[in-house]
């Protein structure tokens, strides 16, 4: 992935609009085969930080799903930001995503 494309994707992931953040996370999963391990670490970090701060349930689900889809490209240290999400305060069904990410 070219640096310009990676930066464009990161901008979507951290956009002010939650619909744009959700779309960015969904688009990310369309290109997983093209990512290098460095791309995967960067994207995992951005997604995990965004998820830890996310207030929109749809965007959060998309972010968590994207981390899961990154699979082996996901960086364990970056994923640790997801630990800050408290299961009892998550929208229904999303605690399973967090559990999958942290306990894989």
C-alpha positions as CSV (number, residue, x, y, z in Angstrom):
1,X,0.0,0.0,0.0
2,X,1.3,3.4,-0.9
3,X,1.9,5.9,1.9
4,X,-0.7,8.2,0.5
5,X,-3.3,5.5,0.5
6,X,-2.5,4.5,4.0
7,X,-2.8,8.1,5.2
8,X,-6.1,8.5,3.4
9,X,-7.4,5.4,5.2
10,X,-6.2,6.6,8.6
11,X,-7.9,9.9,8.0
12,X,-11.2,8.1,7.5
13,X,-10.6,6.0,10.6
14,X,-10.2,9.2,12.8
15,X,-12.8,11.4,11.0
16,X,-15.2,13.6,13.0
17,X,-18.2,11.8,11.5
18,X,-19.0,8.4,13.0
19,X,-20.5,7.2,9.7
20,X,-17.2,8.0,8.0
21,X,-15.2,6.2,10.7
22,X,-17.4,3.1,10.3
23,X,-17.1,3.2,6.5
24,X,-13.3,3.6,6.8
25,X,-13.1,0.5,9.1
26,X,-15.3,-1.4,6.7
27,X,-13.2,-0.4,3.7
28,X,-10.1,-1.4,5.5
29,X,-11.3,-5.0,5.6
30,X,-11.7,-5.0,1.8
31,X,-7.9,-4.6,1.3
32,X,-6.4,-6.9,4.0
33,X,-4.4,-9.0,1.5
34,X,-2.6,-5.9,0.4
35,X,-1.2,-4.9,3.8
36,X,2.3,-5.4,4.9
37,X,3.0,-6.3,8.5
38,X,3.9,-2.7,9.1
39,X,0.6,-1.5,7.6
40,X,-1.1,-4.0,9.8
41,X,0.6,-2.7,13.0
42,X,-0.2,0.9,12.1
43,X,-3.8,0.2,11.3
44,X,-4.3,-2.0,14.3
45,X,-3.0,0.8,16.5
46,X,-5.2,3.4,15.0
47,X,-8.3,1.2,15.2
48,X,-7.6,0.2,18.8
49,X,-7.1,3.8,19.9
50,X,-10.2,4.8,18.0
51,X,-12.3,2.0,19.5
52,X,-11.1,2.9,23.0
53,X,-12.5,6.4,22.5
54,X,-15.5,5.6,20.3
55,X,-19.0,6.7,21.4
56,X,-20.9,5.5,18.4
57,X,-22.0,1.8,18.5
58,X,-22.0,1.3,14.8
59,X,-18.5,2.7,14.3
60,X,-17.3,0.8,17.3
61,X,-18.6,-2.5,15.9
62,X,-16.9,-1.7,12.6
63,X,-13.6,-0.9,14.3
64,X,-13.6,-4.0,16.4
65,X,-14.5,-6.2,13.4
66,X,-11.7,-4.7,11.4
67,X,-9.2,-5.5,14.2
68,X,-10.4,-9.1,14.2
69,X,-10.2,-9.2,10.4
70,X,-6.6,-8.0,10.5
71,X,-5.8,-11.3,12.3
72,X,-2.1,-12.0,12.3
73,X,-1.3,-8.5,11.2
74,X,-2.8,-7.1,14.4
75,X,-0.1,-6.0,16.8
76,X,-0.6,-7.2,20.4
77,X,0.7,-4.0,22.0
78,X,-1.6,-1.9,19.9
79,X,-4.6,-4.2,20.6
80,X,-4.0,-3.6,24.3
81,X,-5.9,-0.3,24.0
82,X,-9.0,-2.3,23.6
83,X,-8.6,-3.5,27.2
84,X,-9.9,0.0,28.3
85,X,-13.3,-0.9,27.0
86,X,-15.5,-2.1,29.9
87,X,-17.7,-5.0,28.9
88,X,-20.7,-3.9,31.0
89,X,-20.8,-0.5,29.3
90,X,-20.5,-1.9,25.7
91,X,-23.6,-2.1,23.4
92,X,-25.1,-5.6,23.3
93,X,-23.0,-8.1,21.4
94,X,-19.8,-6.1,21.3
95,X,-18.3,-7.6,24.4
96,X,-17.9,-10.8,22.3
97,X,-15.8,-8.8,19.8
98,X,-13.6,-7.5,22.6
99,X,-13.2,-11.0,24.0
100,X,-12.2,-12.3,20.6
101,X,-9.6,-9.6,20.2
102,X,-8.0,-10.0,23.6
103,X,-8.3,-13.7,24.0
104,X,-8.4,-14.7,20.3
